[in-house]
Amino acid sequence: MAFPETLGRRSHAGYFRSLTRRMQREAGAIAARSEHASHDLSLTFTASEPVTEIFHGVPVTDPYRWLEDQNAPRTRDWIEQQRRYARAYLDGIPARDRIRSRIREFLDV
């Protein structure tokens, strides 16, 4: 699919929206055709520890403030558990390579 060099700015946006919709349909069709095996994956528990601060007179509560310290051992452990969960799920999709290939075809403009 060649990129239409002569299109105006507005048409470029429409072209990319159309391309995105087509990619989504293709990926969905490929995934639907594959028989994705169910995995015995469990999500990582994420502790909720609310911290409330006042900003310009408005109380704002952040239940996951503890995750902001990227170097804390507890946060690093949580990130690693999330990474393992995502990797196990994504690597288990049988049509993953076909989906990647089709997306690359669409992006090769």
LOGUGU-319691 format. One record per residue (C-alpha): residue in one letter; chain; x, y, z. Coordinates in nm, 2 decimals. Each point is the difference from the previous one (the first is absolute). Example, Ala and Ser with C-alpha at 12.3 -4.5 7.8 and 13.67 -1.06 7.14 Angstrom:
2
{rec A; A; {1.23; -0.45; 0.78}}
{rec S; A; {0.14; 0.34; -0.07}}
***
This chain:
109
{rec M; A; {0.00; 0.00; 0.00}}
{rec A; A; {0.17; 0.32; -0.12}}
{rec F; A; {-0.03; 0.32; 0.19}}
{rec P; A; {-0.19; 0.26; -0.20}}
{rec E; A; {0.26; 0.28; -0.02}}
{rec T; A; {-0.24; 0.25; -0.16}}
{rec L; A; {-0.27; -0.01; 0.27}}
{rec G; A; {-0.05; 0.31; 0.21}}
{rec R; A; {0.04; 0.01; 0.37}}
{rec R; A; {-0.37; -0.09; 0.07}}
{rec S; A; {0.02; -0.29; -0.24}}
{rec H; A; {0.31; -0.13; 0.16}}
{rec A; A; {-0.18; -0.03; 0.33}}
{rec G; A; {-0.29; -0.18; -0.17}}
{rec Y; A; {0.25; -0.23; -0.17}}
{rec F; A; {0.16; -0.10; 0.33}}
{rec R; A; {-0.34; -0.05; 0.17}}
{rec S; A; {-0.10; -0.23; -0.28}}
{rec L; A; {0.33; -0.18; 0.02}}
{rec T; A; {-0.04; -0.04; 0.38}}
{rec R; A; {-0.35; -0.14; -0.04}}
{rec R; A; {0.12; -0.24; -0.26}}
{rec M; A; {0.29; -0.12; 0.22}}
{rec Q; A; {-0.24; -0.05; 0.29}}
{rec R; A; {-0.24; -0.21; -0.21}}
{rec E; A; {0.29; -0.21; -0.13}}
{rec A; A; {0.15; -0.06; 0.34}}
{rec G; A; {-0.35; -0.08; 0.14}}
{rec A; A; {-0.06; -0.24; -0.28}}
{rec I; A; {0.33; -0.18; 0.04}}
{rec A; A; {-0.05; -0.02; 0.38}}
{rec A; A; {-0.35; -0.14; -0.05}}
{rec R; A; {0.12; -0.27; -0.23}}
{rec S; A; {0.27; -0.11; 0.24}}
{rec E; A; {-0.10; -0.21; 0.29}}
{rec H; A; {0.15; 0.19; 0.29}}
{rec A; A; {0.06; -0.25; 0.28}}
{rec S; A; {-0.12; 0.12; 0.33}}
{rec H; A; {0.29; 0.05; 0.24}}
{rec D; A; {0.00; -0.05; 0.37}}
{rec L; A; {0.13; 0.35; 0.06}}
{rec S; A; {-0.08; 0.20; 0.30}}
{rec L; A; {0.04; 0.37; 0.02}}
{rec T; A; {0.24; 0.15; 0.24}}
{rec F; A; {-0.16; 0.14; 0.32}}
{rec T; A; {0.05; 0.37; 0.02}}
{rec A; A; {-0.02; 0.14; 0.35}}
{rec S; A; {-0.22; 0.31; 0.04}}
{rec E; A; {0.15; 0.24; 0.25}}
{rec P; A; {-0.19; 0.33; -0.03}}
{rec V; A; {0.20; 0.32; 0.05}}
{rec T; A; {-0.20; 0.32; -0.01}}
{rec E; A; {0.14; 0.34; -0.08}}
{rec I; A; {-0.16; 0.34; -0.04}}
{rec F; A; {0.07; 0.18; -0.33}}
{rec H; A; {-0.15; 0.35; -0.02}}
{rec G; A; {-0.25; -0.08; 0.26}}
{rec V; A; {-0.11; -0.33; -0.16}}
{rec P; A; {0.07; -0.33; 0.17}}
{rec V; A; {0.16; -0.25; -0.24}}
{rec T; A; {0.04; -0.37; 0.10}}
{rec D; A; {0.25; -0.22; -0.17}}
{rec P; A; {-0.04; -0.37; 0.10}}
{rec Y; A; {0.32; -0.10; -0.19}}
{rec R; A; {0.25; 0.27; 0.11}}
{rec W; A; {0.23; -0.27; 0.12}}
{rec L; A; {0.06; -0.11; -0.37}}
{rec E; A; {0.15; 0.34; -0.08}}
{rec D; A; {0.33; -0.09; 0.16}}
{rec Q; A; {0.15; -0.20; -0.29}}
{rec N; A; {0.31; -0.10; 0.19}}
{rec A; A; {-0.18; -0.14; 0.31}}
{rec P; A; {0.05; -0.38; 0.02}}
{rec R; A; {-0.38; -0.04; 0.05}}
{rec T; A; {-0.07; 0.19; -0.32}}
{rec R; A; {0.27; -0.18; -0.20}}
{rec D; A; {-0.16; -0.33; 0.11}}
{rec W; A; {-0.34; 0.11; -0.11}}
{rec I; A; {0.13; 0.11; -0.34}}
{rec E; A; {0.17; -0.33; -0.05}}
{rec Q; A; {-0.32; -0.19; 0.09}}
{rec Q; A; {-0.20; 0.21; -0.25}}
{rec R; A; {0.27; -0.06; -0.27}}
{rec R; A; {-0.01; -0.37; 0.06}}
{rec Y; A; {-0.38; 0.00; -0.02}}
{rec A; A; {-0.01; 0.20; -0.32}}
{rec R; A; {0.27; -0.21; -0.16}}
{rec A; A; {-0.17; -0.33; 0.08}}
{rec Y; A; {-0.33; 0.13; -0.14}}
{rec L; A; {0.14; 0.16; -0.31}}
{rec D; A; {0.24; -0.28; -0.08}}
{rec G; A; {-0.29; -0.25; 0.02}}
{rec I; A; {-0.20; 0.16; -0.28}}
{rec P; A; {0.04; -0.26; -0.29}}
{rec A; A; {-0.05; 0.26; -0.28}}
{rec R; A; {0.24; 0.25; 0.15}}
{rec D; A; {0.25; -0.02; -0.28}}
{rec R; A; {-0.27; 0.02; -0.27}}
{rec I; A; {-0.15; 0.31; 0.17}}
{rec R; A; {0.35; 0.16; 0.02}}
{rec S; A; {0.06; -0.08; -0.37}}
{rec R; A; {-0.33; 0.15; -0.11}}
{rec I; A; {0.05; 0.31; 0.20}}
{rec R; A; {0.34; 0.05; -0.15}}
{rec E; A; {-0.15; -0.04; -0.35}}
{rec F; A; {-0.25; 0.28; 0.08}}
{rec L; A; {0.27; 0.23; 0.15}}
{rec D; A; {0.23; -0.05; -0.30}}
{rec V; A; {-0.12; 0.31; -0.17}}
***
